[in-house]
Amino acid sequence: MKISIFGLGYVGIVSAACFAQEGHQVIGVDVNPDKVSMVNEGKSPIVEKDIDEMVARGVREGRLRATTDAREGVLNSDLSLICVGTPSRDNGSLDLTYVERVCSEIGRGLAAKDSFHAIVLRSTVLPGTTEDCALPILEQTSGRAAGETFGICFNPEFLREGTSVYDFYHPPFTIIGEAHPQAAQMAAQLYAHLDAPLLITPVKTAEMMKYVNNAFHALKVVFANEVGDICKQIGVDSHLLMDMFCLDTKLNLSPYYLKPGFAFGGSCLPKDLRALLHYTQRLDQDLPLLESLLPSNELQVKRGFELIRQTGCKKIGMLGFSFKAGTDDLRESPLVSLLEMLIGKGYSVKVYDKNVSLAYLNGANRAYIERTIPHIANLMCDTMAEVVDASEVIVIGNKSSEFANIVALVRPEQTVIDLVRITKDIPQMGARYVGIGW
């Protein structure tokens, strides 16, 4: 394929060198004449392992060159990658000046071109930028309608400085946010040689992915540093501890817990987190990340209440109120907190949880219920149908399998608020279905 790459900074030159190595004809485009000259002389404008040799080889074999002329880049390629910077402004907002400028330049080049051209935005941008910013500029400056002679997609990069070539050839996945199918298909061809999943997603999903990745990476760094601060104070080898921590790929380093939903609860997480924080307070430790967890968890309970309040209905049915499906454990269940909030605000509430009811009848959990939450015991129903029949809003509180068929039970005027994403099929209810994080 003939490719033009706009922006010969870190991502741009690595992409140019790697695509040239794969046999594509690559034109680098940059406003900086020094960078352009260096590339045309077979030199890399950045310091990065293997890139010098790859640039030199690409230029020597006639597969890589550079220019300051954006129009030339567009007219001599089938696909343009936008790899310009998106720096922060002083207030933290994203500066899209370079993206906007390049889109204008590419648009003017498209005005003189008849064959279909794909634009692939690789710069890190916030959700909505591709469709609400880049696309209108391209249409305006080209005088063409998107989807006819040009199309756009978003393709985030996940390259680490120092290992970028390895990362290019060994990605965890390749993501393409599809605004126009033909452009997405052309972008997908660039990565056909890679042994990694290729995921075609909505554009905003692809744009959000880079931010989620980097936020999680930042979270891990801060978490490990706060653990290190505690360990140093008490004479524990933090590296030995975290080496053991990382051996757990069932819970610690895994997809487990990484699904948006309701607040955490149960007999372990809240209790142990409070104990750890109390302990570190005695050590005069300032641990902003760990200290933020419980307040953030409480906010999720309030978000659940707000979803119910916004319906304007007063008859609420809750399906499942133990903190986890398959258990009768009500200790620090966030669903109990939600129930108490509803009761306190004057809502009429019915609840059903088969496991809690059985435990109550058998005496296993009777003492806890009667001592701690006797008012909720009076709201318990024997069947799911009884709760559904009496309610205007149905709240799904845990992932018990019997709740998965809720769509078949509810009436057209009822609303389902799902705190756990009981099934991916339930959104067919449209506006009558509300998820807490989706």
One Martini backbone bead per residue (centre of mass of N, CA, C, O) as a GRO file, in nm:
protein
  438
    1MET     BB    1   0.101   0.033   0.014
    2LYS     BB    2   0.024   0.377   0.012
    3ILE     BB    3   0.183   0.596   0.254
    4SER     BB    4   0.096   0.862   0.474
    5ILE     BB    5   0.283   1.046   0.734
    6PHE     BB    6   0.173   1.263   0.989
    7GLY     BB    7   0.433   1.299   1.162
    8LEU     BB    8   0.789   1.275   1.284
    9GLY     BB    9   0.778   1.151   1.543
   10TYR     BB   10   0.762   0.889   1.730
   11VAL     BB   11   0.518   0.742   1.596
   12GLY     BB   12   0.572   0.814   1.299
   13ILE     BB   13   0.863   0.687   1.257
   14VAL     BB   14   0.798   0.406   1.350
   15SER     BB   15   0.576   0.351   1.146
   16ALA     BB   16   0.740   0.407   0.891
   17ALA     BB   17   0.964   0.194   0.933
   18CYS     BB   18   0.777  -0.058   0.960
   19PHE     BB   19   0.616  -0.032   0.694
   20ALA     BB   20   0.862  -0.035   0.509
   21GLN     BB   21   0.962  -0.316   0.599
   22GLU     BB   22   0.676  -0.445   0.481
   23GLY     BB   23   0.668  -0.290   0.171
   24HIS     BB   24   0.579  -0.015   0.186
   25GLN     BB   25   0.495   0.305   0.070
   26VAL     BB   26   0.658   0.587   0.229
   27ILE     BB   27   0.539   0.913   0.343
   28GLY     BB   28   0.673   1.174   0.508
   29VAL     BB   29   0.512   1.439   0.707
   30ASP     BB   30   0.657   1.770   0.775
   31VAL     BB   31   0.725   2.100   0.892
   32ASN     BB   32   1.013   1.997   0.952
   33PRO     BB   33   1.298   2.014   0.763
   34ASP     BB   34   1.498   1.853   0.939
   35LYS     BB   35   1.345   1.587   0.949
   36VAL     BB   36   1.324   1.544   0.648
   37SER     BB   37   1.627   1.538   0.590
   38MET     BB   38   1.704   1.302   0.772
   39VAL     BB   39   1.532   1.089   0.630
   40ASN     BB   40   1.655   1.131   0.339
   41GLU     BB   41   1.945   1.042   0.478
   42GLY     BB   42   1.878   0.790   0.678
   43LYS     BB   43   1.769   0.933   0.945
   44SER     BB   44   1.677   0.961   1.270
   45PRO     BB   45   1.489   1.192   1.480
   46ILE     BB   46   1.524   0.955   1.686
   47VAL     BB   47   1.580   0.769   1.983
   48GLU     BB   48   1.580   0.419   1.889
   49LYS     BB   49   1.559   0.103   1.875
   50ASP     BB   50   1.640   0.020   1.528
   51ILE     BB   51   1.557   0.280   1.361
   52ASP     BB   52   1.805   0.365   1.206
   53GLU     BB   53   1.827   0.109   1.027
   54MET     BB   54   1.535   0.120   0.910
   55VAL     BB   55   1.553   0.393   0.772
   56ALA     BB   56   1.798   0.340   0.597
   57ARG     BB   57   1.673   0.100   0.442
   58GLY     BB   58   1.421   0.239   0.329
   59VAL     BB   59   1.575   0.453   0.165
   60ARG     BB   60   1.771   0.269   0.007
   61GLU     BB   61   1.507   0.091  -0.112
   62GLY     BB   62   1.263   0.307  -0.178
   63ARG     BB   63   1.024   0.314   0.078
   64LEU     BB   64   1.146   0.598   0.199
   65ARG     BB   65   1.017   0.930   0.254
   66ALA     BB   66   1.021   1.299   0.261
   67THR     BB   67   0.799   1.590   0.339
   68THR     BB   68   0.639   1.926   0.343
   69ASP     BB   69   0.411   1.826   0.139
   70ALA     BB   70   0.089   1.742   0.181
   71ARG     BB   71  -0.021   1.705  -0.106
   72GLU     BB   72   0.187   1.499  -0.195
   73GLY     BB   73   0.112   1.285   0.014
   74VAL     BB   74  -0.183   1.238  -0.079
   75LEU     BB   75  -0.139   1.190  -0.398
   76ASN     BB   76   0.088   0.943  -0.312
   77SER     BB   77  -0.166   0.799  -0.164
   78ASP     BB   78  -0.418   0.587   0.006
   79LEU     BB   79  -0.304   0.653   0.304
   80SER     BB   80  -0.348   0.840   0.615
   81LEU     BB   81  -0.145   0.915   0.891
   82ILE     BB   82  -0.209   1.054   1.213
   83CYS     BB   83   0.090   1.165   1.430
   84VAL     BB   84   0.033   1.399   1.607
   85GLY     BB   85   0.028   1.607   1.857
   86THR     BB   86  -0.146   1.627   2.203
   87PRO     BB   87  -0.121   1.855   2.406
   88SER     BB   88  -0.124   2.035   2.691
   89ARG     BB   89  -0.274   2.262   2.856
   90ASP     BB   90  -0.269   2.449   3.140
   91ASN     BB   91  -0.571   2.317   3.219
   92GLY     BB   92  -0.548   2.007   3.072
   93SER     BB   93  -0.632   2.033   2.805
   94LEU     BB   94  -0.661   1.961   2.471
   95ASP     BB   95  -0.445   2.014   2.194
   96LEU     BB   96  -0.570   2.032   1.841
   97THR     BB   97  -0.403   2.196   1.637
   98TYR     BB   98  -0.249   1.975   1.469
   99VAL     BB   99  -0.492   1.814   1.378
  100GLU     BB  100  -0.642   2.044   1.235
  101ARG     BB  101  -0.417   2.117   1.035
  102VAL     BB  102  -0.389   1.840   0.895
  103CYS     BB  103  -0.681   1.812   0.802
  104SER     BB  104  -0.669   2.056   0.617
  105GLU     BB  105  -0.440   1.952   0.434
  106ILE     BB  106  -0.576   1.690   0.346
  107GLY     BB  107  -0.832   1.818   0.228
  108ARG     BB  108  -0.689   1.977   0.002
  109GLY     BB  109  -0.581   1.720  -0.133
  110LEU     BB  110  -0.860   1.578  -0.187
  111ALA     BB  111  -0.972   1.789  -0.395
  112ALA     BB  112  -0.747   1.654  -0.618
  113LYS     BB  113  -0.902   1.372  -0.574
  114ASP     BB  114  -1.070   1.066  -0.687
  115SER     BB  115  -0.975   0.856  -0.517
  116PHE     BB  116  -0.978   0.667  -0.255
  117HIS     BB  117  -0.934   0.782   0.091
  118ALA     BB  118  -0.759   0.712   0.389
  119ILE     BB  119  -0.808   0.806   0.734
  120VAL     BB  120  -0.575   0.772   1.016
  121LEU     BB  121  -0.615   0.816   1.351
  122ARG     BB  122  -0.343   0.815   1.612
  123SER     BB  123  -0.385   1.023   1.787
  124THR     BB  124  -0.443   1.130   2.105
  125VAL     BB  125  -0.797   1.129   2.170
  126LEU     BB  126  -1.095   1.216   2.254
  127PRO     BB  127  -1.404   1.141   2.263
  128GLY     BB  128  -1.530   1.265   1.936
  129THR     BB  129  -1.300   1.383   1.753
  130THR     BB  130  -1.324   1.239   1.482
  131GLU     BB  131  -1.637   1.323   1.425
  132ASP     BB  132  -1.637   1.640   1.547
  133CYS     BB  133  -1.354   1.740   1.406
  134ALA     BB  134  -1.204   1.599   1.170
  135LEU     BB  135  -1.437   1.547   0.968
  136PRO     BB  136  -1.541   1.840   0.913
  137ILE     BB  137  -1.272   1.946   0.805
  138LEU     BB  138  -1.244   1.754   0.566
  139GLU     BB  139  -1.508   1.838   0.426
  140GLN     BB  140  -1.459   2.143   0.402
  141THR     BB  141  -1.168   2.139   0.252
  142SER     BB  142  -1.261   1.930   0.014
  143GLY     BB  143  -1.577   1.920  -0.072
  144ARG     BB  144  -1.647   1.641   0.060
  145ALA     BB  145  -1.808   1.341   0.127
  146ALA     BB  146  -1.820   1.123   0.352
  147GLY     BB  147  -1.787   0.788   0.200
  148GLU     BB  148  -1.688   0.840  -0.093
  149THR     BB  149  -1.365   0.959  -0.137
  150PHE     BB  150  -1.368   0.930   0.183
  151GLY     BB  151  -1.228   0.805   0.499
  152ILE     BB  152  -1.256   0.724   0.857
  153CYS     BB  153  -1.037   0.635   1.138
  154PHE     BB  154  -0.936   0.473   1.450
  155ASN     BB  155  -0.577   0.412   1.569
  156PRO     BB  156  -0.436   0.316   1.831
  157GLU     BB  157  -0.142   0.342   2.022
  158PHE     BB  158   0.112   0.098   2.199
  159LEU     BB  159   0.393   0.255   2.246
  160ARG     BB  160   0.711   0.211   2.385
  161GLU     BB  161   0.971   0.352   2.496
  162GLY     BB  162   1.244   0.134   2.381
  163THR     BB  163   0.999  -0.089   2.250
  164SER     BB  164   0.850  -0.018   1.974
  165VAL     BB  165   0.913  -0.242   1.771
  166TYR     BB  166   0.815  -0.474   1.938
  167ASP     BB  167   0.524  -0.358   1.979
  168PHE     BB  168   0.444  -0.349   1.682
  169TYR     BB  169   0.485  -0.680   1.647
  170HIS     BB  170   0.354  -0.722   1.971
  171PRO     BB  171   0.053  -0.687   2.019
  172PRO     BB  172  -0.235  -0.743   2.199
  173PHE     BB  173  -0.377  -0.546   1.985
  174THR     BB  174  -0.603  -0.423   1.729
  175ILE     BB  175  -0.757  -0.100   1.687
  176ILE     BB  176  -1.067  -0.006   1.508
  177GLY     BB  177  -1.245   0.282   1.445
  178GLU     BB  178  -1.554   0.288   1.276
  179ALA     BB  179  -1.684   0.519   1.036
  180HIS     BB  180  -1.567   0.373   0.766
  181PRO     BB  181  -1.535   0.072   0.624
  182GLN     BB  182  -1.314   0.117   0.405
  183ALA     BB  183  -1.105   0.245   0.593
  184ALA     BB  184  -1.089   0.011   0.796
  185GLN     BB  185  -0.997  -0.206   0.593
  186MET     BB  186  -0.734  -0.067   0.511
  187ALA     BB  187  -0.612  -0.060   0.795
  188ALA     BB  188  -0.619  -0.368   0.848
  189GLN     BB  189  -0.404  -0.445   0.627
  190LEU     BB  190  -0.153  -0.336   0.786
  191TYR     BB  191  -0.206  -0.591   1.019
  192ALA     BB  192  -0.213  -0.886   0.887
  193HIS     BB  193   0.084  -0.991   0.996
  194LEU     BB  194  -0.028  -1.005   1.279
  195ASP     BB  195  -0.031  -1.186   1.599
  196ALA     BB  196  -0.338  -1.046   1.654
  197PRO     BB  197  -0.605  -0.904   1.749
  198LEU     BB  198  -0.880  -0.769   1.555
  199LEU     BB  199  -1.062  -0.468   1.642
  200ILE     BB  200  -1.387  -0.365   1.567
  201THR     BB  201  -1.512  -0.042   1.654
  202PRO     BB  202  -1.626   0.208   1.784
  203VAL     BB  203  -1.481   0.508   1.791
  204LYS     BB  204  -1.504   0.586   2.097
  205THR     BB  205  -1.381   0.327   2.203
  206ALA     BB  206  -1.100   0.365   2.076
  207GLU     BB  207  -1.038   0.642   2.206
  208MET     BB  208  -1.067   0.542   2.511
  209MET     BB  209  -0.849   0.319   2.541
  210LYS     BB  210  -0.590   0.484   2.596
  211TYR     BB  211  -0.692   0.613   2.862
  212VAL     BB  212  -0.743   0.356   3.017
  213ASN     BB  213  -0.464   0.243   3.006
  214ASN     BB  214  -0.309   0.488   3.138
  215ALA     BB  215  -0.472   0.500   3.399
  216PHE     BB  216  -0.396   0.211   3.491
  217HIS     BB  217  -0.092   0.249   3.493
  218ALA     BB  218  -0.096   0.475   3.702
  219LEU     BB  219  -0.236   0.314   3.922
  220LYS     BB  220  -0.013   0.099   3.956
  221VAL     BB  221   0.216   0.284   4.037
  222VAL     BB  222   0.080   0.409   4.288
  223PHE     BB  223   0.017   0.151   4.436
  224ALA     BB  224   0.309   0.047   4.460
  225ASN     BB  225   0.415   0.300   4.613
  226GLU     BB  226   0.228   0.277   4.860
  227VAL     BB  227   0.324   0.002   4.943
  228GLY     BB  228   0.620   0.087   4.978
  229ASP     BB  229   0.571   0.294   5.205
  230ILE     BB  230   0.469   0.091   5.410
  231CYS     BB  231   0.701  -0.118   5.406
  232LYS     BB  232   0.932   0.066   5.496
  233GLN     BB  233   0.812   0.130   5.782
  234ILE     BB  234   0.792  -0.208   5.862
  235GLY     BB  235   1.018  -0.397   5.717
  236VAL     BB  236   0.925  -0.465   5.419
  237ASP     BB  237   0.968  -0.629   5.120
  238SER     BB  238   0.823  -0.498   4.843
  239HIS     BB  239   0.933  -0.678   4.611
  240LEU     BB  240   0.860  -0.949   4.726
  241LEU     BB  241   0.562  -0.894   4.762
  242MET     BB  242   0.497  -0.818   4.453
  243ASP     BB  243   0.593  -1.080   4.333
  244MET     BB  244   0.371  -1.246   4.469
  245PHE     BB  245   0.127  -1.087   4.373
  246CYS     BB  246   0.188  -1.155   4.055
  247LEU     BB  247   0.123  -1.470   4.071
  248ASP     BB  248  -0.177  -1.376   4.067
  249THR     BB  249  -0.391  -1.464   3.783
  250LYS     BB  250  -0.690  -1.479   3.902
  251LEU     BB  251  -0.705  -1.172   4.040
  252ASN     BB  252  -0.477  -0.956   4.022
  253LEU     BB  253  -0.382  -1.054   3.713
  254SER     BB  254  -0.686  -0.982   3.575
  255PRO     BB  255  -1.027  -0.948   3.482
  256TYR     BB  256  -1.096  -0.941   3.760
  257TYR     BB  257  -1.308  -0.665   3.855
  258LEU     BB  258  -1.309  -0.538   3.538
  259LYS     BB  259  -1.628  -0.446   3.584
  260PRO     BB  260  -1.873  -0.256   3.552
  261GLY     BB  261  -2.066  -0.147   3.851
  262PHE     BB  262  -2.101  -0.199   4.160
  263ALA     BB  263  -2.025  -0.207   4.468
  264PHE     BB  264  -1.838  -0.306   4.713
  265GLY     BB  265  -1.825  -0.591   4.951
  266GLY     BB  266  -1.843  -0.760   5.243
  267SER     BB  267  -1.612  -0.922   5.474
  268CYS     BB  268  -1.332  -0.795   5.346
  269LEU     BB  269  -1.272  -0.530   5.189
  270PRO     BB  270  -1.371  -0.309   5.389
  271LYS     BB  271  -1.228  -0.411   5.647
  272ASP     BB  272  -0.929  -0.424   5.541
  273LEU     BB  273  -0.907  -0.133   5.446
  274ARG     BB  274  -0.960   0.003   5.717
  275ALA     BB  275  -0.728  -0.132   5.873
  276LEU     BB  276  -0.497  -0.028   5.697
  277LEU     BB  277  -0.557   0.278   5.732
  278HIS     BB  278  -0.532   0.284   6.039
  279TYR     BB  279  -0.242   0.183   6.048
  280THR     BB  280  -0.114   0.417   5.867
  281GLN     BB  281  -0.193   0.651   6.052
  282ARG     BB  282   0.006   0.564   6.280
  283LEU     BB  283   0.248   0.617   6.055
  284ASP     BB  284   0.197   0.886   5.899
  285GLN     BB  285   0.046   0.819   5.628
  286ASP     BB  286   0.014   0.926   5.285
  287LEU     BB  287  -0.273   0.772   5.090
  288PRO     BB  288  -0.465   0.875   4.844
  289LEU     BB  289  -0.558   0.622   4.696
  290LEU     BB  290  -0.655   0.436   4.929
  291GLU     BB  291  -0.837   0.666   5.062
  292SER     BB  292  -1.042   0.676   4.801
  293LEU     BB  293  -1.206   0.405   4.790
  294LEU     BB  294  -1.447   0.432   4.985
  295PRO     BB  295  -1.571   0.696   4.876
  296SER     BB  296  -1.613   0.584   4.587
  297ASN     BB  297  -1.799   0.350   4.668
  298GLU     BB  298  -2.025   0.531   4.789
  299LEU     BB  299  -2.092   0.676   4.519
  300GLN     BB  300  -2.213   0.423   4.378
  301VAL     BB  301  -2.462   0.408   4.554
  302LYS     BB  302  -2.568   0.691   4.478
  303ARG     BB  303  -2.599   0.627   4.177
  304GLY     BB  304  -2.815   0.414   4.212
  305PHE     BB  305  -3.022   0.602   4.340
  306GLU     BB  306  -3.041   0.807   4.104
  307LEU     BB  307  -3.160   0.614   3.896
  308ILE     BB  308  -3.423   0.581   4.056
  309ARG     BB  309  -3.511   0.877   4.096
  310GLN     BB  310  -3.528   0.950   3.781
  311THR     BB  311  -3.803   0.791   3.731
  312GLY     BB  312  -4.035   0.884   3.957
  313CYS     BB  313  -4.063   0.631   4.124
  314LYS     BB  314  -4.187   0.433   4.430
  315LYS     BB  315  -4.189   0.132   4.322
  316ILE     BB  316  -3.958  -0.110   4.444
  317GLY     BB  317  -3.758  -0.379   4.305
  318MET     BB  318  -3.536  -0.629   4.444
  319LEU     BB  319  -3.288  -0.842   4.290
  320GLY     BB  320  -3.088  -0.896   4.506
  321PHE     BB  321  -2.888  -0.840   4.834
  322SER     BB  322  -2.650  -0.976   4.824
  323PHE     BB  323  -2.319  -0.909   4.741
  324LYS     BB  324  -2.344  -1.210   4.609
  325ALA     BB  325  -2.386  -1.452   4.414
  326GLY     BB  326  -2.443  -1.755   4.595
  327THR     BB  327  -2.513  -1.589   4.859
  328ASP     BB  328  -2.608  -1.479   5.213
  329ASP     BB  329  -2.427  -1.229   5.236
  330LEU     BB  330  -2.479  -0.904   5.418
  331ARG     BB  331  -2.209  -0.798   5.476
  332GLU     BB  332  -2.165  -0.495   5.351
  333SER     BB  333  -2.390  -0.453   5.157
  334PRO     BB  334  -2.467  -0.220   4.915
  335LEU     BB  335  -2.770  -0.304   4.891
  336VAL     BB  336  -2.848  -0.236   5.177
  337SER     BB  337  -2.778   0.062   5.157
  338LEU     BB  338  -2.982   0.119   4.931
  339LEU     BB  339  -3.234   0.031   5.082
  340GLU     BB  340  -3.207   0.233   5.317
  341MET     BB  341  -3.225   0.480   5.138
  342LEU     BB  342  -3.509   0.426   5.026
  343ILE     BB  343  -3.660   0.411   5.292
  344GLY     BB  344  -3.571   0.698   5.393
  345LYS     BB  345  -3.724   0.828   5.118
  346GLY     BB  346  -4.018   0.668   5.089
  347TYR     BB  347  -4.006   0.396   4.964
  348SER     BB  348  -4.146   0.119   4.805
  349VAL     BB  349  -4.027  -0.210   4.906
  350LYS     BB  350  -3.910  -0.504   4.734
  351VAL     BB  351  -3.761  -0.832   4.807
  352TYR     BB  352  -3.530  -1.077   4.640
  353ASP     BB  353  -3.359  -1.376   4.786
  354LYS     BB  354  -3.312  -1.698   4.798
  355ASN     BB  355  -3.064  -1.729   4.989
  356VAL     BB  356  -3.165  -1.548   5.219
  357SER     BB  357  -3.432  -1.691   5.275
  358LEU     BB  358  -3.316  -1.966   5.349
  359ALA     BB  359  -3.135  -1.866   5.581
  360TYR     BB  360  -3.368  -1.750   5.747
  361LEU     BB  361  -3.538  -2.012   5.776
  362ASN     BB  362  -3.276  -2.184   5.892
  363GLY     BB  363  -3.096  -1.964   6.073
  364ALA     BB  364  -2.816  -1.872   5.947
  365ASN     BB  365  -2.922  -1.539   5.917
  366ARG     BB  366  -3.126  -1.442   6.133
  367ALA     BB  367  -2.964  -1.286   6.347
  368TYR     BB  368  -2.856  -1.065   6.161
  369ILE     BB  369  -3.125  -0.957   6.056
  370GLU     BB  370  -3.267  -0.902   6.337
  371ARG     BB  371  -3.032  -0.713   6.446
  372THR     BB  372  -2.960  -0.519   6.184
  373ILE     BB  373  -3.225  -0.572   5.950
  374PRO     BB  374  -3.545  -0.598   6.027
  375HIS     BB  375  -3.689  -0.413   5.810
  376ILE     BB  376  -3.609  -0.601   5.564
  377ALA     BB  377  -3.753  -0.865   5.634
  378ASN     BB  378  -4.045  -0.738   5.570
  379LEU     BB  379  -3.970  -0.716   5.240
  380MET     BB  380  -3.969  -1.009   5.183
  381CYS     BB  381  -4.000  -1.241   4.921
  382ASP     BB  382  -4.068  -1.560   4.771
  383THR     BB  383  -4.081  -1.423   4.479
  384MET     BB  384  -4.013  -1.269   4.184
  385ALA     BB  385  -4.303  -1.213   4.087
  386GLU     BB  386  -4.394  -1.048   4.333
  387VAL     BB  387  -4.203  -0.810   4.281
  388VAL     BB  388  -4.281  -0.737   3.991
  389ASP     BB  389  -4.589  -0.687   4.037
  390ALA     BB  390  -4.528  -0.441   4.269
  391SER     BB  391  -4.355  -0.280   4.044
  392GLU     BB  392  -4.195  -0.012   3.855
  393VAL     BB  393  -3.902  -0.090   3.959
  394ILE     BB  394  -3.623  -0.292   3.859
  395VAL     BB  395  -3.357  -0.427   4.058
  396ILE     BB  396  -3.041  -0.557   3.980
  397GLY     BB  397  -2.806  -0.682   4.225
  398ASN     BB  398  -2.732  -0.970   4.104
  399LYS     BB  399  -2.601  -1.276   3.923
  400SER     BB  400  -2.841  -1.440   3.923
  401SER     BB  401  -2.971  -1.655   3.689
  402GLU     BB  402  -3.286  -1.594   3.738
  403PHE     BB  403  -3.257  -1.283   3.618
  404ALA     BB  404  -3.206  -1.313   3.300
  405ASN     BB  405  -3.543  -1.326   3.239
  406ILE     BB  406  -3.674  -1.037   3.290
  407VAL     BB  407  -3.801  -0.951   3.016
  408ALA     BB  408  -4.045  -1.165   3.033
  409LEU     BB  409  -4.179  -1.019   3.306
  410VAL     BB  410  -4.209  -0.740   3.217
  411ARG     BB  411  -4.365  -0.450   3.167
  412PRO     BB  412  -4.386  -0.180   2.958
  413GLU     BB  413  -4.389   0.034   3.220
  414GLN     BB  414  -4.126  -0.083   3.311
  415THR     BB  415  -3.814  -0.060   3.487
  416VAL     BB  416  -3.468  -0.148   3.438
  417ILE     BB  417  -3.205  -0.178   3.685
  418ASP     BB  418  -2.863  -0.249   3.621
  419LEU     BB  419  -2.578  -0.347   3.836
  420VAL     BB  420  -2.439  -0.621   3.653
  421ARG     BB  421  -2.502  -0.727   3.380
  422ILE     BB  422  -2.681  -0.998   3.337
  423THR     BB  423  -2.701  -0.929   3.017
  424LYS     BB  424  -2.643  -0.841   2.680
  425ASP     BB  425  -2.960  -0.854   2.580
  426ILE     BB  426  -3.132  -0.642   2.753
  427PRO     BB  427  -3.117  -0.365   2.574
  428GLN     BB  428  -3.385  -0.423   2.402
  429MET     BB  429  -3.565  -0.227   2.588
  430GLY     BB  430  -3.420   0.036   2.594
  431ALA     BB  431  -3.536   0.293   2.790
  432ARG     BB  432  -3.621   0.063   3.013
  433TYR     BB  433  -3.306   0.039   3.024
  434VAL     BB  434  -3.056   0.052   3.296
  435GLY     BB  435  -2.720   0.118   3.340
  436ILE     BB  436  -2.458   0.211   3.551
  437GLY     BB  437  -2.197   0.164   3.311
  438TRP     BB  438  -2.390   0.144   3.008
   0.00000   0.00000   0.00000
